[in-house]
């Protein structure tokens, strides 16, 4: 019978009170202790699975598309409400700008949504 490896090494880091609260909240959402959650995230990152902090990659991709669509729609409606029209080039720039920021904004939305209980 193979004996399981014991965890004998530790890693430490300093965080602010706000960062600690965010980490603690993420661990609670995952139903883990803070130490278990941190170990899981670090090892997932090292193993190429990335940090799964606030939803899986499908959720982030979907939220990214929703955020981009919202950005485009609001910009188009704003221009129309002011009696302006969009050229094809302006529309393409709106799309490119929305696409460039969508994953960052999606991560922010998912992070803030998990703190307040809504997305």
C-alpha positions as CSV (number, residue, x, y, z in Angstrom):
1,X,0.0,0.0,0.0
2,X,1.3,3.4,-1.0
3,X,1.5,6.0,1.7
4,X,-0.1,9.4,0.8
5,X,2.4,12.3,0.6
6,X,2.2,14.6,3.6
7,X,2.1,18.3,3.1
8,X,5.2,19.5,4.9
9,X,5.9,22.8,3.1
10,X,4.1,26.1,3.4
11,X,3.9,29.3,1.4
12,X,3.0,32.6,2.9
13,X,2.1,36.0,1.6
14,X,0.9,39.4,2.9
15,X,-2.4,40.9,1.8
16,X,-4.4,43.9,2.8
17,X,-7.6,43.6,4.9
18,X,-9.7,44.1,1.8
19,X,-7.8,41.5,-0.2
20,X,-8.1,39.0,2.7
21,X,-11.8,39.6,2.8
22,X,-12.1,39.0,-1.0
23,X,-10.0,35.7,-0.7
24,X,-12.1,34.6,2.3
25,X,-15.3,35.3,0.4
26,X,-14.1,33.3,-2.6
27,X,-13.2,30.4,-0.4
28,X,-16.6,30.5,1.3
29,X,-18.3,30.4,-2.1
30,X,-16.3,27.3,-3.0
31,X,-17.2,25.7,0.3
32,X,-13.5,25.5,1.3
33,X,-11.3,26.8,4.0
34,X,-9.1,29.7,2.9
35,X,-6.0,27.5,3.0
36,X,-7.6,24.7,0.9
37,X,-8.9,27.3,-1.6
38,X,-5.6,29.0,-2.0
39,X,-3.8,25.7,-2.5
40,X,-6.3,24.6,-5.1
41,X,-6.1,27.9,-7.0
42,X,-2.3,27.9,-7.0
43,X,-2.0,24.3,-8.1
44,X,-4.6,24.8,-10.8
45,X,-2.7,27.8,-12.1
46,X,0.6,25.8,-12.1
47,X,-1.1,22.9,-13.9
48,X,-2.4,25.1,-16.7
49,X,-6.0,25.1,-15.5
50,X,-5.9,28.8,-14.5
51,X,-7.3,30.3,-11.4
52,X,-11.0,29.6,-11.1
53,X,-11.9,32.5,-8.9
54,X,-15.3,33.6,-10.0
55,X,-17.0,31.1,-12.3
56,X,-15.8,28.8,-15.0
57,X,-14.4,29.8,-18.4
58,X,-17.8,29.3,-20.0
59,X,-19.4,31.7,-17.5
60,X,-16.7,34.3,-18.2
61,X,-17.0,33.9,-21.9
62,X,-20.8,34.3,-21.8
63,X,-20.5,37.3,-19.5
64,X,-17.9,38.8,-21.8
65,X,-20.3,38.6,-24.7
66,X,-23.2,40.1,-22.7
67,X,-20.9,42.9,-21.5
68,X,-19.7,43.6,-25.1
69,X,-23.3,43.6,-26.5
70,X,-24.4,45.9,-23.7
71,X,-21.6,48.3,-24.4
72,X,-22.4,48.4,-28.2
73,X,-26.1,48.7,-27.6
74,X,-25.8,51.6,-25.1
75,X,-23.4,53.5,-27.4
76,X,-25.7,53.0,-30.4
77,X,-28.8,54.0,-28.5
78,X,-27.1,57.1,-27.0
79,X,-26.1,58.3,-30.5
80,X,-29.6,57.7,-31.8
81,X,-31.2,59.5,-28.9
82,X,-29.1,62.5,-29.8
83,X,-30.2,62.4,-33.4
84,X,-26.8,61.1,-34.6
85,X,-26.2,58.3,-37.1
86,X,-23.4,55.8,-37.1
87,X,-21.2,55.1,-40.1
88,X,-20.0,51.6,-40.7
89,X,-16.5,52.6,-39.6
90,X,-17.8,54.0,-36.3
91,X,-19.8,50.8,-35.7
92,X,-16.7,48.7,-36.4
93,X,-14.7,50.8,-33.9
94,X,-17.5,50.3,-31.3
95,X,-17.4,46.6,-31.8
96,X,-13.6,46.4,-31.6
97,X,-13.5,48.5,-28.4
98,X,-16.2,46.4,-26.8
99,X,-14.4,43.2,-27.7
100,X,-11.1,44.5,-26.4
101,X,-12.4,45.1,-22.9
102,X,-15.0,42.3,-22.6
103,X,-13.1,39.7,-20.7
104,X,-11.6,42.2,-18.2
105,X,-15.1,43.7,-17.6
106,X,-16.7,40.3,-17.4
107,X,-14.3,39.2,-14.7
108,X,-15.0,42.4,-12.8
109,X,-18.8,41.9,-13.1
110,X,-18.5,38.2,-12.0
111,X,-16.3,39.3,-9.1
112,X,-18.7,42.0,-7.9
113,X,-21.7,39.8,-8.6
114,X,-20.4,37.1,-6.3
115,X,-19.8,39.7,-3.5
116,X,-23.4,41.1,-3.7
117,X,-25.1,37.8,-4.6
118,X,-26.2,39.0,-8.1
119,X,-24.5,39.1,-11.5
